[in-house]
Amino acid sequence: MAFLKKVFSRRTLGYAAGGTAVTMAGGYWYLNSGPAYPVPTKTTRRPPPPWTPPSRAEMLQRLKDSGKITTLVNGAAAAGEEFDLLIIGGGATGAGCAVDAASRGLKVALVERDDFSAGTSSKSTKLVHGGVRYLQKAVMELDYEQYKLVREALHERRTFLHIAPYLSEMLPIMLPIYKYWQVPYYWSGCKMYDILAGKENMETSYLMSKGKALEAFPMLKSDGLVGALVYYDGQHNDSRMNMALIMTAVRSGATVANYCEVTQLHKDTNGKLNGAKVKDTLTGEEWNVRAKGIINATGPFTDALLKMDNPSHDAIVSPSSGVHITLPNYYSPRKMGLLDPATSDGRVIFFLPWQGNTIAGTTDTPARVSRDPVATEEDIRWILEEVRRYLSPDIKVRRGDVLSAWSGLRPLVRDPNAEKTEGLVRNHMINVSDSGLLTIAGGKWTTYRAMAEETIDKAIEIYGLQNRVKNGCVTETLRLVGSEGWSRNMFIGLIQTYGLETVVAKHLSENYGDRAWTVCSLAKPTGEAWPLHGKRLASQYPFIDAEVRYAVQHEYAQTAIDVLARRTRLSFLNSRVALDALPLVVDIMAEELNWTYKQRQEQIDKAVAFLTSMGIAPEFAAANKPMPIPRGTMEKMTASLWTTLGSGLQAIGLKKAELPPVSAGPGRSKFEGGEVAALRAAFAARAKPTGFDGEEKVKVEEVKDILKELPAYADISKIKQKDMDYVLHEVDMTELEHLNFDEFIEISGNLKEVLFAPAPEPRKDKSRMKIPVEKSGGGV
């Protein structure tokens, strides 16, 4: 009886009721956590209100008008006649500053020497991440600055998903666990990561058994696998995000212009900046631009502008090259990434699905500042080696599977006001020179918005723009162009309205948001029963002809490279396919921009040169450089004549140089017609019965001697023993002394890939630079 009284006492019932309420509240919070996707409505069935941005010519005229000011008040330009801010640099940081400043009501101009996001901002790891490695350092070293960096990045990660939901999404990332002691270590770290995100968390991290891990990521190496831990970060399409920022700034009233280089900074009698001379790099025309303040947001090129301002300036940027490679989609699941937290030299490498393919990276190598840095063969092979360590041994990781490779310059910076010994800043740096040049440098994609807010706050303060602003910073809630009328089901409306292939409709929806309706309106009929619209630029990828027209008419694309690399991402996904699509892209742009035959040829030449920085061997690019598609009767007659002449030359034996094959399948897919038969004959001439079964085999050391007799392997003597060892290791034949025909064929195919791959460049400094934790993982 006494027991029942205690059980049903008011205190006990109060505890039970309170516990139940807390549990239900916690469950409700958990079930409603994660990203808040836009709510689909009937309005997403239809196109949003039409909007056409001002043309590039109009933008240039606005810039020119500011330099023709004649009305002066007390020696200064009258209010409204000059720009409040001139932002130099059209990458993530510069575009973010333009959006922030224009949305506050300031009169803003932005100029970019090349194309928007032409540099580092299009060559990141494509992650929107808080930084699990930053958190590790914050805890292990009791580093409060790293802790603050993680909190800021986690907040900005959530903001990304809100302001541009069609361009960013959450991505589960797996950490394979091969030692039991790592289970509580990784689990506690990822749980702390979740807790720090708080209500802004995407999804909670969780442990997986070995079986579940292999079910989710079947390509993973199972030997020694204990289990895995999965945590969530964000992923986005970086250059499309950059373009959305630029167009949002335009919609807010900003004046923007690509291919406009600042050649000189202007100063008043007090030595303070009041404008700049700008040159249109496409036409060579120059003019002056007046502005109350100038912001330097040029990333790796920060020092060049600082030196223009002050010739005695000491460099503050320490650039390093971050290399990524693109692999076919069978290297990873479509919805699961992988993080190697400790590579062979102690760095981090990501292995992520992206845009239908798989990207792997990044490296960190000291580099010089250049416009189109090239991924070195050494870095490409290092990434392949690290990928091989984590994948199942039955998956052959081949150099020939590298579809594209690129290098982005990571602009690590040192605060010029700090002591020389203090080293590189942790996150980003804002500095104001004696002349008033405001420099923002460093940071990463994830925190671009917070960096821009801090920069514009500083600009308003130092340039005295308090009376010019209409409101405070609104970029945390300002939806970027393409977001307002978008939902995850919008692609169905595109299919039903325009008769698109499903994969094409989803691609347009996820890369243009509600602007996909405008893209589709520019699509020409296919002339087929299905699809009705959407002619592909390349059969393997969902990019269509209308995207090229949209890029020119609505996104200021001026060159074929702009379209292949940044408006679409074809050169990043497959550089050889981009080369094949180049003539069609140039032909469509010629229709929009009235290019002559000579201009089309120049565009092709420049694009081919650019594609050599995206992983295509220069020899292959030169041998396969396409010609412009003929337009008009005269061009078609000339092309026909050259085709006839070419056929005649081949008939008399003057054939086109043999080209490396595109390796996309098993070993025999690497050979052209007749090559396998030639290899069989060369093998049979040297093979001898070996072993108990008497199978015909050749010695491993004979392989190069056999192959050098074949025309396709005329340069086999260039293969060094290190390359031969690399090939044998790749196919797991390092212990063999003899090879049968199938093994001989497999090695011959791999040697052919190595023959046509660029040779690794010797490095003077043999030590590899480790990525600082505060800069690692997630690119730039």
Secondary structure, 3 states (H helix, E strand, C coil): CHHHHHHCCHHHHHHHHHHHHHHHHHHHHHHCCCCCCCCCCHHHHCCCCCCCCCCHHHHHHHHHHHCCCCCEECCEECCCCCEEEEEECCCHHHHHHHHHHHHCCCCEEEEECCCCCCCHHHCCCCEECCCHHHHHHHHHCCCHHHHHHHHHHHHHHHHHHHHCCCCEEEEEEEEEECCCCHHHHHHHHHHHHHHHHHHHCCCCCEEEEHHHHHHHCCCECCCCCCEEEEEEEEEECHHHHHHHHHHHHHHCCCEEEECEEEEEEEECCCCCEEEEEEEECCCCCEEEEEEEEEEECCHHHHHHHHHHHCCCCCCCEEEEEEEEEEECHHHCCCCCEEEECCCCCCCCEEEEEECCEEEEECCCEECCCCCCCCCCHHHHHHHHHHHHHHECCCCCCCHHHCCEEEEEEEEEECCCCCCHHHCCCCCEEEEECCCCEEEEEECCHHHHHHHHHHHHHHHHHHCCCCCCCCCCCCCCCCCCCCCCCCCCCHHHHHHHHHCCCHHHHHHHHHHHHHHHHHHHHCCCECCCCCCCECCECCCCCCCEHHHHHHHHHHCCCCCHHHHHHHHCCHHHHCHHHHHHHHHHHHHHHHHHHCCCHHHHHHHHHHHHHHHHHHCCCHHHHHHCCCCCCCCCHHHHHHHHHHHHHHHHHHHCCCCCCCCCCCCCCCHHHHCCCCHHHHHHHHHHHHCEEECCCCEEEEEHHHHHHHHCCCHHHCCHHHCCHHHHHHHHHHCCCCCCCEECHHHHHHHHHHHHHHHHCCCCCCCCCCCCCCCCHHHCCCCC
